[in-house]
Amino acid sequence: MARDDLNVLSAFLAVAEERSFTKAAKRLNVSQSALSHAVRGLEEEIGVGEGVVAGGVPGCQGKSFEIR
C-alpha cells in the first residue's frame, strides 16, 4: 500500500474518531479543506459517492467501510 493511501485512510479514520472535520484536521495538522478533499477523493475512489462521512459522522456506508 502506498504512503499516500495510508495518509488518506488515516485521514478517514481521524474524521470518524473525532466525529468532526475541524477536530480531525487539528489533530493531523492539516487544513480542514485539505482533509475534506482527501476524504472526498477516498469516497470517489472506492465508489461510494459523496457523504460517507458527512459533518464528521460516518453515514451508513461509512460505518460499514469503517468496520471492514
mmCIF file of the N, C-alpha and C atoms, coordinates in Angstrom:
data_MODEL
# 
_entry.id   MODEL 
# 
loop_
_atom_site.group_PDB 
_atom_site.id 
_atom_site.type_symbol 
_atom_site.label_atom_id 
_atom_site.label_alt_id 
_atom_site.label_comp_id 
_atom_site.label_asym_id 
_atom_site.label_entity_id 
_atom_site.label_seq_id 
_atom_site.pdbx_PDB_ins_code 
_atom_site.Cartn_x 
_atom_site.Cartn_y 
_atom_site.Cartn_z 
_atom_site.occupancy 
_atom_site.B_iso_or_equiv 
_atom_site.pdbx_formal_charge 
_atom_site.auth_seq_id 
_atom_site.auth_comp_id 
_atom_site.auth_asym_id 
_atom_site.auth_atom_id 
_atom_site.pdbx_PDB_model_num 
ATOM 1   N N  . MET A 1 1  ? 0.862   -1.177 0.000  1.00 0.00 ? 1  MET A N  1 
ATOM 2   C CA . MET A 1 1  ? 0.000   0.000  0.000  1.00 0.00 ? 1  MET A CA 1 
ATOM 3   C C  . MET A 1 1  ? 0.902   1.231  0.000  1.00 0.00 ? 1  MET A C  1 
ATOM 4   N N  . ALA A 1 2  ? 0.571   2.171  -0.855 1.00 0.00 ? 2  ALA A N  1 
ATOM 5   C CA . ALA A 1 2  ? 1.367   3.381  -0.989 1.00 0.00 ? 2  ALA A CA 1 
ATOM 6   C C  . ALA A 1 2  ? 1.190   4.290  0.223  1.00 0.00 ? 2  ALA A C  1 
ATOM 7   N N  . ARG A 1 3  ? 2.201   5.093  0.464  1.00 0.00 ? 3  ARG A N  1 
ATOM 8   C CA . ARG A 1 3  ? 2.156   6.022  1.601  1.00 0.00 ? 3  ARG A CA 1 
ATOM 9   C C  . ARG A 1 3  ? 0.960   6.966  1.509  1.00 0.00 ? 3  ARG A C  1 
ATOM 10  N N  . ASP A 1 4  ? 0.664   7.448  0.306  1.00 0.00 ? 4  ASP A N  1 
ATOM 11  C CA . ASP A 1 4  ? -0.492  8.344  0.134  1.00 0.00 ? 4  ASP A CA 1 
ATOM 12  C C  . ASP A 1 4  ? -1.785  7.644  0.512  1.00 0.00 ? 4  ASP A C  1 
ATOM 13  N N  . ASP A 1 5  ? -1.897  6.363  0.173  1.00 0.00 ? 5  ASP A N  1 
ATOM 14  C CA . ASP A 1 5  ? -3.093  5.600  0.544  1.00 0.00 ? 5  ASP A CA 1 
ATOM 15  C C  . ASP A 1 5  ? -3.237  5.520  2.060  1.00 0.00 ? 5  ASP A C  1 
ATOM 16  N N  . LEU A 1 6  ? -2.130  5.314  2.740  1.00 0.00 ? 6  LEU A N  1 
ATOM 17  C CA . LEU A 1 6  ? -2.167  5.250  4.204  1.00 0.00 ? 6  LEU A CA 1 
ATOM 18  C C  . LEU A 1 6  ? -2.551  6.598  4.795  1.00 0.00 ? 6  LEU A C  1 
ATOM 19  N N  . ASN A 1 7  ? -2.058  7.681  4.190  1.00 0.00 ? 7  ASN A N  1 
ATOM 20  C CA . ASN A 1 7  ? -2.412  9.018  4.673  1.00 0.00 ? 7  ASN A CA 1 
ATOM 21  C C  . ASN A 1 7  ? -3.907  9.275  4.527  1.00 0.00 ? 7  ASN A C  1 
ATOM 22  N N  . VAL A 1 8  ? -4.489  8.862  3.407  1.00 0.00 ? 8  VAL A N  1 
ATOM 23  C CA . VAL A 1 8  ? -5.918  9.078  3.182  1.00 0.00 ? 8  VAL A CA 1 
ATOM 24  C C  . VAL A 1 8  ? -6.732  8.222  4.149  1.00 0.00 ? 8  VAL A C  1 
ATOM 25  N N  . LEU A 1 9  ? -6.313  6.988  4.360  1.00 0.00 ? 9  LEU A N  1 
ATOM 26  C CA . LEU A 1 9  ? -7.024  6.127  5.315  1.00 0.00 ? 9  LEU A CA 1 
ATOM 27  C C  . LEU A 1 9  ? -6.894  6.676  6.734  1.00 0.00 ? 9  LEU A C  1 
ATOM 28  N N  . SER A 1 10 ? -5.732  7.225  7.069  1.00 0.00 ? 10 SER A N  1 
ATOM 29  C CA . SER A 1 10 ? -5.550  7.853  8.381  1.00 0.00 ? 10 SER A CA 1 
ATOM 30  C C  . SER A 1 10 ? -6.454  9.070  8.526  1.00 0.00 ? 10 SER A C  1 
ATOM 31  N N  . ALA A 1 11 ? -6.615  9.819  7.448  1.00 0.00 ? 11 ALA A N  1 
ATOM 32  C CA . ALA A 1 11 ? -7.499  10.981 7.466  1.00 0.00 ? 11 ALA A CA 1 
ATOM 33  C C  . ALA A 1 11 ? -8.940  10.543 7.703  1.00 0.00 ? 11 ALA A C  1 
ATOM 34  N N  . PHE A 1 12 ? -9.375  9.516  6.995  1.00 0.00 ? 12 PHE A N  1 
ATOM 35  C CA . PHE A 1 12 ? -10.731 8.995  7.166  1.00 0.00 ? 12 PHE A CA 1 
ATOM 36  C C  . PHE A 1 12 ? -10.947 8.535  8.606  1.00 0.00 ? 12 PHE A C  1 
ATOM 37  N N  . LEU A 1 13 ? -10.001 7.792  9.126  1.00 0.00 ? 13 LEU A N  1 
ATOM 38  C CA . LEU A 1 13 ? -10.108 7.279  10.484 1.00 0.00 ? 13 LEU A CA 1 
ATOM 39  C C  . LEU A 1 13 ? -10.151 8.412  11.506 1.00 0.00 ? 13 LEU A C  1 
ATOM 40  N N  . ALA A 1 14 ? -9.331  9.435  11.312 1.00 0.00 ? 14 ALA A N  1 
ATOM 41  C CA . ALA A 1 14 ? -9.322  10.571 12.237 1.00 0.00 ? 14 ALA A CA 1 
ATOM 42  C C  . ALA A 1 14 ? -10.673 11.280 12.241 1.00 0.00 ? 14 ALA A C  1 
ATOM 43  N N  . VAL A 1 15 ? -11.266 11.469 11.067 1.00 0.00 ? 15 VAL A N  1 
ATOM 44  C CA . VAL A 1 15 ? -12.579 12.118 10.991 1.00 0.00 ? 15 VAL A CA 1 
ATOM 45  C C  . VAL A 1 15 ? -13.630 11.258 11.683 1.00 0.00 ? 15 VAL A C  1 
ATOM 46  N N  . ALA A 1 16 ? -13.577 9.955  11.448 1.00 0.00 ? 16 ALA A N  1 
ATOM 47  C CA . ALA A 1 16 ? -14.545 9.055  12.079 1.00 0.00 ? 16 ALA A CA 1 
ATOM 48  C C  . ALA A 1 16 ? -14.383 9.045  13.597 1.00 0.00 ? 16 ALA A C  1 
ATOM 49  N N  . GLU A 1 17 ? -13.148 9.027  14.077 1.00 0.00 ? 17 GLU A N  1 
ATOM 50  C CA . GLU A 1 17 ? -12.907 9.001  15.522 1.00 0.00 ? 17 GLU A CA 1 
ATOM 51  C C  . GLU A 1 17 ? -13.285 10.316 16.190 1.00 0.00 ? 17 GLU A C  1 
ATOM 52  N N  . GLU A 1 18 ? -12.931 11.422 15.549 1.00 0.00 ? 18 GLU A N  1 
ATOM 53  C CA . GLU A 1 18 ? -13.190 12.738 16.133 1.00 0.00 ? 18 GLU A CA 1 
ATOM 54  C C  . GLU A 1 18 ? -14.631 13.190 15.923 1.00 0.00 ? 18 GLU A C  1 
ATOM 55  N N  . ARG A 1 19 ? -15.300 12.587 14.931 1.00 0.00 ? 19 ARG A N  1 
ATOM 56  C CA . ARG A 1 19 ? -16.667 12.988 14.571 1.00 0.00 ? 19 ARG A CA 1 
ATOM 57  C C  . ARG A 1 19 ? -16.732 14.461 14.176 1.00 0.00 ? 19 ARG A C  1 
ATOM 58  N N  . SER A 1 20 ? -15.610 14.948 13.625 1.00 0.00 ? 20 SER A N  1 
ATOM 59  C CA . SER A 1 20 ? -15.532 16.357 13.246 1.00 0.00 ? 20 SER A CA 1 
ATOM 60  C C  . SER A 1 20 ? -14.353 16.555 12.300 1.00 0.00 ? 20 SER A C  1 
ATOM 61  N N  . PHE A 1 21 ? -14.624 17.197 11.168 1.00 0.00 ? 21 PHE A N  1 
ATOM 62  C CA . PHE A 1 21 ? -13.528 17.513 10.259 1.00 0.00 ? 21 PHE A CA 1 
ATOM 63  C C  . PHE A 1 21 ? -12.579 18.519 10.899 1.00 0.00 ? 21 PHE A C  1 
ATOM 64  N N  . THR A 1 22 ? -13.106 19.479 11.632 1.00 0.00 ? 22 THR A N  1 
ATOM 65  C CA . THR A 1 22 ? -12.279 20.509 12.257 1.00 0.00 ? 22 THR A CA 1 
ATOM 66  C C  . THR A 1 22 ? -11.329 19.897 13.278 1.00 0.00 ? 22 THR A C  1 
ATOM 67  N N  . LYS A 1 23 ? -11.851 19.053 14.170 1.00 0.00 ? 23 LYS A N  1 
ATOM 68  C CA . LYS A 1 23 ? -11.009 18.420 15.191 1.00 0.00 ? 23 LYS A CA 1 
ATOM 69  C C  . LYS A 1 23 ? -9.994  17.477 14.557 1.00 0.00 ? 23 LYS A C  1 
ATOM 70  N N  . ALA A 1 24 ? -10.421 16.733 13.551 1.00 0.00 ? 24 ALA A N  1 
ATOM 71  C CA . ALA A 1 24 ? -9.502  15.805 12.882 1.00 0.00 ? 24 ALA A CA 1 
ATOM 72  C C  . ALA A 1 24 ? -8.395  16.579 12.171 1.00 0.00 ? 24 ALA A C  1 
ATOM 73  N N  . ALA A 1 25 ? -8.738  17.687 11.547 1.00 0.00 ? 25 ALA A N  1 
ATOM 74  C CA . ALA A 1 25 ? -7.729  18.499 10.855 1.00 0.00 ? 25 ALA A CA 1 
ATOM 75  C C  . ALA A 1 25 ? -6.698  19.034 11.847 1.00 0.00 ? 25 ALA A C  1 
ATOM 76  N N  . LYS A 1 26 ? -7.167  19.498 13.004 1.00 0.00 ? 26 LYS A N  1 
ATOM 77  C CA . LYS A 1 26 ? -6.227  19.959 14.039 1.00 0.00 ? 26 LYS A CA 1 
ATOM 78  C C  . LYS A 1 26 ? -5.319  18.829 14.477 1.00 0.00 ? 26 LYS A C  1 
ATOM 79  N N  . ARG A 1 27 ? -5.904  17.669 14.716 1.00 0.00 ? 27 ARG A N  1 
ATOM 80  C CA . ARG A 1 27 ? -5.134  16.504 15.162 1.00 0.00 ? 27 ARG A CA 1 
ATOM 81  C C  . ARG A 1 27 ? -4.055  16.116 14.153 1.00 0.00 ? 27 ARG A C  1 
ATOM 82  N N  . LEU A 1 28 ? -4.396  16.229 12.859 1.00 0.00 ? 28 LEU A N  1 
ATOM 83  C CA . LEU A 1 28 ? -3.466  15.830 11.802 1.00 0.00 ? 28 LEU A CA 1 
ATOM 84  C C  . LEU A 1 28 ? -2.584  16.978 11.314 1.00 0.00 ? 28 LEU A C  1 
ATOM 85  N N  . ASN A 1 29 ? -2.803  18.171 11.882 1.00 0.00 ? 29 ASN A N  1 
ATOM 86  C CA . ASN A 1 29 ? -2.043  19.360 11.477 1.00 0.00 ? 29 ASN A CA 1 
ATOM 87  C C  . ASN A 1 29 ? -2.174  19.663 9.987  1.00 0.00 ? 29 ASN A C  1 
ATOM 88  N N  . VAL A 1 30 ? -3.412  19.603 9.497  1.00 0.00 ? 30 VAL A N  1 
ATOM 89  C CA . VAL A 1 30 ? -3.710  19.970 8.116  1.00 0.00 ? 30 VAL A CA 1 
ATOM 90  C C  . VAL A 1 30 ? -4.916  20.909 8.126  1.00 0.00 ? 30 VAL A C  1 
ATOM 91  N N  . SER A 1 31 ? -5.161  21.560 7.001  1.00 0.00 ? 31 SER A N  1 
ATOM 92  C CA . SER A 1 31 ? -6.334  22.430 6.926  1.00 0.00 ? 31 SER A CA 1 
ATOM 93  C C  . SER A 1 31 ? -7.591  21.572 6.788  1.00 0.00 ? 31 SER A C  1 
ATOM 94  N N  . GLN A 1 32 ? -8.702  22.144 7.203  1.00 0.00 ? 32 GLN A N  1 
ATOM 95  C CA . GLN A 1 32 ? -9.974  21.435 7.103  1.00 0.00 ? 32 GLN A CA 1 
ATOM 96  C C  . GLN A 1 32 ? -10.306 21.143 5.633  1.00 0.00 ? 32 GLN A C  1 
ATOM 97  N N  . SER A 1 33 ? -10.003 22.082 4.757  1.00 0.00 ? 33 SER A N  1 
ATOM 98  C CA . SER A 1 33 ? -10.309 21.877 3.339  1.00 0.00 ? 33 SER A CA 1 
ATOM 99  C C  . SER A 1 33 ? -9.454  20.763 2.737  1.00 0.00 ? 33 SER A C  1 
ATOM 100 N N  . ALA A 1 34 ? -8.194  20.661 3.159  1.00 0.00 ? 34 ALA A N  1 
ATOM 101 C CA . ALA A 1 34 ? -7.335  19.576 2.664  1.00 0.00 ? 34 ALA A CA 1 
ATOM 102 C C  . ALA A 1 34 ? -7.858  18.220 3.131  1.00 0.00 ? 34 ALA A C  1 
ATOM 103 N N  . LEU A 1 35 ? -8.312  18.178 4.366  1.00 0.00 ? 35 LEU A N  1 
ATOM 104 C CA . LEU A 1 35 ? -8.852  16.932 4.916  1.00 0.00 ? 35 LEU A CA 1 
ATOM 105 C C  . LEU A 1 35 ? -10.137 16.548 4.196  1.00 0.00 ? 35 LEU A C  1 
ATOM 106 N N  . SER A 1 36 ? -11.005 17.501 3.988  1.00 0.00 ? 36 SER A N  1 
ATOM 107 C CA . SER A 1 36 ? -12.255 17.265 3.278  1.00 0.00 ? 36 SER A CA 1 
ATOM 108 C C  . SER A 1 36 ? -11.979 16.755 1.868  1.00 0.00 ? 36 SER A C  1 
ATOM 109 N N  . HIS A 1 37 ? -11.007 17.355 1.210  1.00 0.00 ? 37 HIS A N  1 
ATOM 110 C CA . HIS A 1 37 ? -10.625 16.949 -0.143 1.00 0.00 ? 37 HIS A CA 1 
ATOM 111 C C  . HIS A 1 37 ? -10.114 15.502 -0.149 1.00 0.00 ? 37 HIS A C  1 
ATOM 112 N N  . ALA A 1 38 ? -9.311  15.140 0.831  1.00 0.00 ? 38 ALA A N  1 
ATOM 113 C CA . ALA A 1 38 ? -8.778  13.783 0.912  1.00 0.00 ? 38 ALA A CA 1 
ATOM 114 C C  . ALA A 1 38 ? -9.893  12.759 1.114  1.00 0.00 ? 38 ALA A C  1 
ATOM 115 N N  . VAL A 1 39 ? -10.830 13.064 1.997  1.00 0.00 ? 39 VAL A N  1 
ATOM 116 C CA . VAL A 1 39 ? -11.935 12.142 2.265  1.00 0.00 ? 39 VAL A CA 1 
ATOM 117 C C  . VAL A 1 39 ? -12.832 12.035 1.036  1.00 0.00 ? 39 VAL A C  1 
ATOM 118 N N  . ARG A 1 40 ? -13.081 13.166 0.377  1.00 0.00 ? 40 ARG A N  1 
ATOM 119 C CA . ARG A 1 40 ? -13.900 13.146 -0.843 1.00 0.00 ? 40 ARG A CA 1 
ATOM 120 C C  . ARG A 1 40 ? -13.232 12.275 -1.913 1.00 0.00 ? 40 ARG A C  1 
ATOM 121 N N  . GLY A 1 41 ? -11.912 12.391 -2.043 1.00 0.00 ? 41 GLY A N  1 
ATOM 122 C CA . GLY A 1 41 ? -11.176 11.564 -3.007 1.00 0.00 ? 41 GLY A CA 1 
ATOM 123 C C  . GLY A 1 41 ? -11.286 10.088 -2.687 1.00 0.00 ? 41 GLY A C  1 
ATOM 124 N N  . LEU A 1 42 ? -11.227 9.751  -1.400 1.00 0.00 ? 42 LEU A N  1 
ATOM 125 C CA . LEU A 1 42 ? -11.375 8.355  -0.987 1.00 0.00 ? 42 LEU A CA 1 
ATOM 126 C C  . LEU A 1 42 ? -12.773 7.852  -1.332 1.00 0.00 ? 42 LEU A C  1 
ATOM 127 N N  . GLU A 1 43 ? -13.781 8.660  -1.061 1.00 0.00 ? 43 GLU A N  1 
ATOM 128 C CA . GLU A 1 43 ? -15.163 8.284  -1.383 1.00 0.00 ? 43 GLU A CA 1 
ATOM 129 C C  . GLU A 1 43 ? -15.303 8.001  -2.878 1.00 0.00 ? 43 GLU A C  1 
ATOM 130 N N  . GLU A 1 44 ? -14.707 8.845  -3.705 1.00 0.00 ? 44 GLU A N  1 
ATOM 131 C CA . GLU A 1 44 ? -14.770 8.645  -5.152 1.00 0.00 ? 44 GLU A CA 1 
ATOM 132 C C  . GLU A 1 44 ? -14.005 7.393  -5.563 1.00 0.00 ? 44 GLU A C  1 
ATOM 133 N N  . GLU A 1 45 ? -12.844 7.186  -4.963 1.00 0.00 ? 45 GLU A N  1 
ATOM 134 C CA . GLU A 1 45 ? -12.003 6.043  -5.331 1.00 0.00 ? 45 GLU A CA 1 
ATOM 135 C C  . GLU A 1 45 ? -12.666 4.710  -5.021 1.00 0.00 ? 45 GLU A C  1 
ATOM 136 N N  . ILE A 1 46 ? -13.345 4.622  -3.886 1.00 0.00 ? 46 ILE A N  1 
ATOM 137 C CA . ILE A 1 46 ? -13.970 3.351  -3.527 1.00 0.00 ? 46 ILE A CA 1 
ATOM 138 C C  . ILE A 1 46 ? -15.388 3.237  -4.066 1.00 0.00 ? 46 ILE A C  1 
ATOM 139 N N  . GLY A 1 47 ? -15.848 4.303  -4.736 1.00 0.00 ? 47 GLY A N  1 
ATOM 140 C CA . GLY A 1 47 ? -17.117 4.240  -5.435 1.00 0.00 ? 47 GLY A CA 1 
ATOM 141 C C  . GLY A 1 47 ? -18.355 4.336  -4.573 1.00 0.00 ? 47 GLY A C  1 
ATOM 142 N N  . VAL A 1 48 ? -18.262 5.046  -3.469 1.00 0.00 ? 48 VAL A N  1 
ATOM 143 C CA . VAL A 1 48 ? -19.447 5.178  -2.619 1.00 0.00 ? 48 VAL A CA 1 
ATOM 144 C C  . VAL A 1 48 ? -20.099 6.539  -2.764 1.00 0.00 ? 48 VAL A C  1 
ATOM 145 N N  . GLY A 1 49 ? -19.517 7.418  -3.534 1.00 0.00 ? 49 GLY A N  1 
ATOM 146 C CA . GLY A 1 49 ? -20.089 8.745  -3.712 1.00 0.00 ? 49 GLY A CA 1 
ATOM 147 C C  . GLY A 1 49 ? -19.857 9.605  -2.500 1.00 0.00 ? 49 GLY A C  1 
ATOM 148 N N  . GLU A 1 50 ? -20.278 10.835 -2.615 1.00 0.00 ? 50 GLU A N  1 
ATOM 149 C CA . GLU A 1 50 ? -20.078 11.780 -1.516 1.00 0.00 ? 50 GLU A CA 1 
ATOM 150 C C  . GLU A 1 50 ? -20.986 11.443 -0.347 1.00 0.00 ? 50 GLU A C  1 
ATOM 151 N N  . GLY A 1 51 ? -20.520 11.740 0.830  1.00 0.00 ? 51 GLY A N  1 
ATOM 152 C CA . GLY A 1 51 ? -21.373 11.608 2.002  1.00 0.00 ? 51 GLY A CA 1 
ATOM 153 C C  . GLY A 1 51 ? -21.125 10.401 2.873  1.00 0.00 ? 51 GLY A C  1 
ATOM 154 N N  . VAL A 1 52 ? -20.069 9.626  2.587  1.00 0.00 ? 52 VAL A N  1 
ATOM 155 C CA . VAL A 1 52 ? -19.745 8.536  3.507  1.00 0.00 ? 52 VAL A CA 1 
ATOM 156 C C  . VAL A 1 52 ? -19.496 9.134  4.878  1.00 0.00 ? 52 VAL A C  1 
ATOM 157 N N  . VAL A 1 53 ? -18.778 10.231 4.884  1.00 0.00 ? 53 VAL A N  1 
ATOM 158 C CA . VAL A 1 53 ? -18.558 10.961 6.127  1.00 0.00 ? 53 VAL A CA 1 
ATOM 159 C C  . VAL A 1 53 ? -19.130 12.349 5.919  1.00 0.00 ? 53 VAL A C  1 
ATOM 160 N N  . ALA A 1 54 ? -20.270 12.604 6.533  1.00 0.00 ? 54 ALA A N  1 
ATOM 161 C CA . ALA A 1 54 ? -20.914 13.908 6.400  1.00 0.00 ? 54 ALA A CA 1 
ATOM 162 C C  . ALA A 1 54 ? -20.867 14.616 7.742  1.00 0.00 ? 54 ALA A C  1 
ATOM 163 N N  . GLY A 1 55 ? -20.272 15.771 7.767  1.00 0.00 ? 55 GLY A N  1 
ATOM 164 C CA . GLY A 1 55 ? -20.187 16.516 9.017  1.00 0.00 ? 55 GLY A CA 1 
ATOM 165 C C  . GLY A 1 55 ? -19.363 15.802 10.072 1.00 0.00 ? 55 GLY A C  1 
ATOM 166 N N  . GLY A 1 56 ? -18.457 14.930 9.623  1.00 0.00 ? 56 GLY A N  1 
ATOM 167 C CA . GLY A 1 56 ? -17.603 14.209 10.563 1.00 0.00 ? 56 GLY A CA 1 
ATOM 168 C C  . GLY A 1 56 ? -18.209 12.931 11.084 1.00 0.00 ? 56 GLY A C  1 
ATOM 169 N N  . VAL A 1 57 ? -19.444 12.631 10.704 1.00 0.00 ? 57 VAL A N  1 
ATOM 170 C CA . VAL A 1 57 ? -20.110 11.423 11.195 1.00 0.00 ? 57 VAL A CA 1 
ATOM 171 C C  . VAL A 1 57 ? -20.296 10.467 10.027 1.00 0.00 ? 57 VAL A C  1 
ATOM 172 N N  . PRO A 1 58 ? -19.728 9.254  10.129 1.00 0.00 ? 58 PRO A N  1 
ATOM 173 C CA . PRO A 1 58 ? -19.901 8.297  9.040  1.00 0.00 ? 58 PRO A CA 1 
ATOM 174 C C  . PRO A 1 58 ? -21.377 7.965  8.838  1.00 0.00 ? 58 PRO A C  1 
ATOM 175 N N  . GLY A 1 59 ? -21.811 7.978  7.583  1.00 0.00 ? 59 GLY A N  1 
ATOM 176 C CA . GLY A 1 59 ? -23.158 7.539  7.253  1.00 0.00 ? 59 GLY A CA 1 
ATOM 177 C C  . GLY A 1 59 ? -23.207 6.022  7.239  1.00 0.00 ? 59 GLY A C  1 
ATOM 178 N N  . CYS A 1 60 ? -24.271 5.458  6.723  1.00 0.00 ? 60 CYS A N  1 
ATOM 179 C CA . CYS A 1 60 ? -24.414 4.003  6.697  1.00 0.00 ? 60 CYS A CA 1 
ATOM 180 C C  . CYS A 1 60 ? -23.264 3.342  5.957  1.00 0.00 ? 60 CYS A C  1 
ATOM 181 N N  . GLN A 1 61 ? -22.917 3.876  4.789  1.00 0.00 ? 61 GLN A N  1 
ATOM 182 C CA . GLN A 1 61 ? -21.818 3.306  4.027  1.00 0.00 ? 61 GLN A CA 1 
ATOM 183 C C  . GLN A 1 61 ? -20.496 3.508  4.751  1.00 0.00 ? 61 GLN A C  1 
ATOM 184 N N  . GLY A 1 62 ? -20.325 4.632  5.394  1.00 0.00 ? 62 GLY A N  1 
ATOM 185 C CA . GLY A 1 62 ? -19.091 4.911  6.126  1.00 0.00 ? 62 GLY A CA 1 
ATOM 186 C C  . GLY A 1 62 ? -18.904 3.975  7.293  1.00 0.00 ? 62 GLY A C  1 
ATOM 187 N N  . LYS A 1 63 ? -19.989 3.658  7.988  1.00 0.00 ? 63 LYS A N  1 
ATOM 188 C CA . LYS A 1 63 ? -19.889 2.740  9.117  1.00 0.00 ? 63 LYS A CA 1 
ATOM 189 C C  . LYS A 1 63 ? -19.500 1.354  8.652  1.00 0.00 ? 63 LYS A C  1 
ATOM 190 N N  . SER A 1 64 ? -20.063 0.898  7.527  1.00 0.00 ? 64 SER A N  1 
ATOM 191 C CA . SER A 1 64 ? -19.697 -0.429 7.046  1.00 0.00 ? 64 SER A CA 1 
ATOM 192 C C  . SER A 1 64 ? -18.267 -0.428 6.550  1.00 0.00 ? 64 SER A C  1 
ATOM 193 N N  . PHE A 1 65 ? -17.819 0.675  5.936  1.00 0.00 ? 65 PHE A N  1 
ATOM 194 C CA . PHE A 1 65 ? -16.427 0.768  5.490  1.00 0.00 ? 65 PHE A CA 1 
ATOM 195 C C  . PHE A 1 65 ? -15.502 0.771  6.693  1.00 0.00 ? 65 PHE A C  1 
ATOM 196 N N  . GLU A 1 66 ? -15.863 1.476  7.746  1.00 0.00 ? 66 GLU A N  1 
ATOM 197 C CA . GLU A 1 66 ? -15.037 1.583  8.945  1.00 0.00 ? 66 GLU A CA 1 
ATOM 198 C C  . GLU A 1 66 ? -14.879 0.225  9.618  1.00 0.00 ? 66 GLU A C  1 
ATOM 199 N N  . ILE A 1 67 ? -15.910 -0.598 9.582  1.00 0.00 ? 67 ILE A N  1 
ATOM 200 C CA . ILE A 1 67 ? -15.883 -1.905 10.239 1.00 0.00 ? 67 ILE A CA 1 
ATOM 201 C C  . ILE A 1 67 ? -14.979 -2.869 9.488  1.00 0.00 ? 67 ILE A C  1 
ATOM 202 N N  . ARG A 1 68 ? -14.981 -2.799 8.180  1.00 0.00 ? 68 ARG A N  1 
ATOM 203 C CA . ARG A 1 68 ? -14.180 -3.718 7.371  1.00 0.00 ? 68 ARG A CA 1 
ATOM 204 C C  . ARG A 1 68 ? -12.759 -3.512 7.714  1.00 0.00 ? 68 ARG A C  1 
# 
